[in-house]
Amino acid sequence: MRTALTLANLGLLVLFPLSWFAPLLRAGFLPLFGLSEISVVSGLQALWQTDVLLALIVTAFALFAPMAKTIGLALVHFRLASPSLLPALALLGKLAMADIFLAAIYIVVIKGIGVGRVETAWGLYLFTACVLASLAISTLTARQQKQR
């Protein structure tokens, strides 16, 4: 079980960066025009130009929190860090969920206004799956540590 958790966690080191560049959604102003694909990275680039504080928050939640958690879990799995680090790592995983909620709110608001068109793309599902997998891995790792 420990080997499977370790391998799944190491897989997230590849999947998280992939999900940052994958299209989260396609958005357009009017239905007649083409849709622009928006990824975590392209969204952050736009935010840095308009709202630096929000860009810092989203960068922390979408990039740093999940990667720090994944690296921290890897250190625990390889016994290079103490299992007492697990509660802090679980908090980092929950922070990553905030970015998914921001994207979901954006989609609901745009669809509700009816001015533009928004479609979810495969990157949103990939990013969500990575965050949920990370939460599951940390929960199972904590359970495994308690059994020892």
Legacy VTK file of the C-alpha trace (Angstrom):
# vtk DataFile Version 3.0
C-alpha trace
ASCII
DATASET POLYDATA
POINTS 148 float
0.000 0.000 0.000
2.818 2.384 0.881
4.492 1.829 -2.508
1.227 2.555 -4.346
0.741 5.784 -2.393
4.319 6.816 -3.079
4.005 6.126 -6.816
0.650 7.908 -7.047
2.099 10.915 -5.247
5.161 10.990 -7.508
2.815 10.874 -10.508
1.287 14.114 -9.253
4.698 15.788 -9.638
4.158 15.362 -13.391
0.379 15.738 -13.566
0.097 19.000 -11.619
2.370 20.979 -13.991
0.576 19.408 -16.959
-2.766 20.545 -15.527
-1.478 24.118 -15.171
-0.947 24.389 -18.924
-4.018 22.384 -19.966
-7.122 24.358 -20.994
-9.419 24.836 -17.992
-12.144 26.461 -20.000
-12.976 28.085 -23.288
-14.491 31.548 -23.110
-15.749 34.033 -25.646
-17.540 37.359 -25.511
-20.254 36.575 -28.022
-21.440 33.212 -29.345
-20.518 34.210 -32.911
-16.816 34.618 -32.202
-14.296 31.889 -31.494
-13.547 30.803 -27.970
-10.222 31.474 -26.270
-8.729 28.695 -24.178
-7.774 29.674 -20.653
-5.354 27.653 -18.558
-4.087 28.236 -15.032
-0.900 29.739 -16.465
-2.602 31.970 -19.049
-5.094 33.113 -16.413
-2.244 33.966 -14.064
-0.462 35.904 -16.817
-3.578 38.012 -17.317
-4.012 38.502 -13.568
-0.424 39.709 -13.110
-1.179 42.528 -15.537
-4.423 43.610 -13.877
-4.504 42.584 -10.200
-1.208 41.662 -8.553
-2.708 40.797 -5.153
-5.212 38.356 -6.660
-2.441 36.949 -8.860
-0.341 36.265 -5.754
-3.241 34.527 -4.033
-4.106 32.364 -7.041
-0.414 31.546 -7.597
-0.134 30.409 -3.982
-3.311 28.307 -4.162
-2.964 26.862 -7.663
0.804 26.390 -8.009
2.696 26.525 -4.737
0.232 24.815 -2.359
-0.293 21.634 -4.401
3.374 21.302 -5.348
4.599 21.940 -1.784
2.122 19.373 -0.519
3.188 16.794 -3.103
6.873 17.303 -2.333
6.161 17.207 1.414
4.266 13.936 1.053
7.118 12.483 -0.986
9.517 13.409 1.820
7.248 11.679 4.359
6.925 8.608 2.106
10.705 8.347 1.760
11.108 8.940 5.528
13.028 12.162 4.955
10.422 14.197 6.870
8.452 13.498 10.009
4.865 12.242 9.756
3.962 15.093 12.125
4.096 17.244 8.977
0.925 15.549 7.628
-1.668 17.949 9.175
0.088 20.942 7.595
0.248 19.125 4.268
-3.486 18.383 4.478
-4.127 22.108 4.914
-2.099 22.852 1.780
-4.267 20.409 -0.146
-7.427 22.144 0.998
-6.027 25.497 -0.139
-5.585 24.073 -3.631
-9.333 23.395 -3.721
-9.920 27.167 -3.515
-8.658 27.575 -7.063
-11.170 25.024 -8.350
-13.960 26.899 -6.602
-12.795 30.175 -8.191
-12.978 28.608 -11.641
-16.407 27.134 -10.921
-17.728 30.497 -9.704
-16.340 32.192 -12.821
-18.118 29.681 -15.057
-21.435 30.027 -13.206
-21.307 33.845 -13.245
-20.501 34.092 -16.950
-23.175 31.559 -17.869
-25.687 33.335 -15.626
-25.087 36.746 -17.188
-25.554 35.354 -20.660
-23.238 37.883 -22.333
-20.488 35.466 -23.219
-20.031 31.799 -23.655
-18.028 29.523 -21.378
-17.309 25.829 -21.795
-15.330 23.671 -19.416
-12.298 21.941 -20.883
-10.384 18.798 -19.969
-7.755 20.685 -17.945
-10.312 21.639 -15.305
-11.117 17.968 -14.792
-7.418 17.058 -14.734
-6.583 19.756 -12.162
-9.588 18.752 -10.038
-8.596 15.078 -10.227
-5.026 15.939 -9.183
-6.226 17.931 -6.171
-8.672 15.197 -5.131
-6.034 12.486 -5.614
-3.627 14.503 -3.501
-6.235 14.804 -0.749
-6.878 11.050 -0.881
-3.161 10.232 -0.816
-2.561 12.434 2.220
-5.583 10.971 4.035
-4.451 7.398 3.340
-0.877 8.259 4.309
-2.074 9.708 7.627
-4.153 6.567 8.276
-1.175 4.392 7.446
1.033 6.374 9.842
-1.478 5.983 12.686
-1.462 2.191 12.220
2.290 2.074 12.846
LINES 1 149
148 0 1 2 3 4 5 6 7 8 9 10 11 12 13 14 15 16 17 18 19 20 21 22 23 24 25 26 27 28 29 30 31 32 33 34 35 36 37 38 39 40 41 42 43 44 45 46 47 48 49 50 51 52 53 54 55 56 57 58 59 60 61 62 63 64 65 66 67 68 69 70 71 72 73 74 75 76 77 78 79 80 81 82 83 84 85 86 87 88 89 90 91 92 93 94 95 96 97 98 99 100 101 102 103 104 105 106 107 108 109 110 111 112 113 114 115 116 117 118 119 120 121 122 123 124 125 126 127 128 129 130 131 132 133 134 135 136 137 138 139 140 141 142 143 144 145 146 147
